[in-house]
């Protein structure tokens, strides 16, 4: 079984590798089985679709986001506004939380 990626839906991420290097975007979908995520406006591909009147789909060339591996992104800390690695911090009540490696604040 593959471990869950530490990135969650609606997190702000910074792209480290690929043609969109340097961009930031919001995570739309997390695919834990493949350790991939879909980021808004990043890794755009063109998909040729057939029209389907039953599902109200128009035909043509549609641009949509493709999955990107979680190792190619870094989470953006809301406090220090920089991309960073994540640390696990144990809170006073015993729960684990994601924390920024640079400033130490909890990411939620």
C-alpha positions as a printed Julia matrix, in Angstrom:
108×3 Matrix{Float64}:
   0.0    0.0     0.0
   1.32   3.43   -0.93
   1.44   6.1     1.78
  -0.91   9.06    1.62
   0.7   12.15    0.11
   0.98  14.97    2.67
  -0.77  17.37    0.28
  -4.52  17.84    0.62
  -7.28  19.3    -1.53
  -7.37  23.14   -1.65
  -3.7   23.45   -0.58
  -1.63  26.08   -2.39
   1.35  24.39   -4.11
   4.46  25.57   -5.99
   5.57  23.6    -9.08
   9.23  22.49   -8.85
   9.63  20.47  -12.08
   8.25  20.34  -15.6
   7.11  22.84  -18.18
   5.14  24.85  -15.59
   8.08  25.25  -13.17
   7.7   28.3   -10.93
   3.91  28.51  -11.09
   1.62  28.22   -8.09
  -1.87  26.8    -8.0
  -4.59  25.26   -5.87
  -4.95  21.48   -5.59
  -8.22  20.31   -7.18
  -7.95  16.51   -6.89
  -5.68  14.17   -4.9
  -5.07  10.65   -6.29
  -3.41   8.76   -3.39
  -3.13   5.43   -5.26
  -0.83   6.94   -7.9
   0.62   9.66   -5.62
  -0.54  12.33   -8.06
  -2.46  15.57   -7.77
  -4.32  17.83  -10.18
  -3.4   21.51   -9.83
  -5.58  24.33  -11.13
  -4.13  25.88  -14.33
  -1.02  23.65  -14.39
  -0.05  20.77  -16.74
  -2.73  21.71  -19.28
  -3.42  19.12  -22.0
  -5.66  19.14  -25.04
  -8.29  16.41  -25.16
 -10.32  15.63  -28.29
 -13.88  14.82  -27.24
 -16.85  13.51  -29.16
 -20.2   15.22  -28.75
 -22.65  13.42  -26.45
 -26.12  14.99  -26.4
 -27.31  12.7   -23.56
 -24.65  14.07  -21.17
 -24.87  17.58  -22.66
 -21.21  17.48  -23.81
 -20.15  19.51  -26.83
 -17.52  18.03  -29.1
 -14.19  19.56  -29.99
 -10.8   20.18  -28.43
 -11.01  20.73  -24.68
  -8.14  21.96  -22.51
  -7.97  20.43  -19.04
  -5.49  19.8   -16.24
  -3.49  16.57  -16.16
  -2.19  14.94  -12.94
   1.3   15.77  -11.7
   3.36  13.69   -9.25
   3.48  14.96   -5.65
   7.3   14.87   -5.65
   7.27  17.65   -8.24
   5.44  20.14   -6.04
   6.07  21.9    -2.71
   3.42  23.33   -0.43
   3.23  27.11    0.02
   3.16  28.31    3.64
   0.42  30.86    4.27
   2.47  32.56    6.99
   5.89  33.07    5.35
   4.54  33.0     1.72
   7.35  30.67    0.57
   7.32  27.15   -0.81
   8.58  24.71    1.78
   8.89  21.12    2.87
   6.57  19.82    5.53
   7.3   18.65    9.05
   5.03  16.68   11.38
   4.4   18.5    14.62
   2.73  16.84   17.61
   0.28  19.17   19.3
  -0.35  19.39   23.05
  -3.5   17.26   22.77
  -1.6   14.44   21.0
  -2.74  15.11   17.43
  -0.28  15.39   14.55
  -0.31  18.47   12.34
   1.54  19.57    9.22
   4.06  22.34    9.86
   6.3   24.59    7.75
  10.01  23.67    7.86
  11.07  27.3     7.38
   8.96  29.2     9.93
   7.59  26.34   12.07
   3.94  27.44   11.87
   1.16  24.89   11.43
  -0.25  24.55    7.88
  -4.03  24.09    7.82
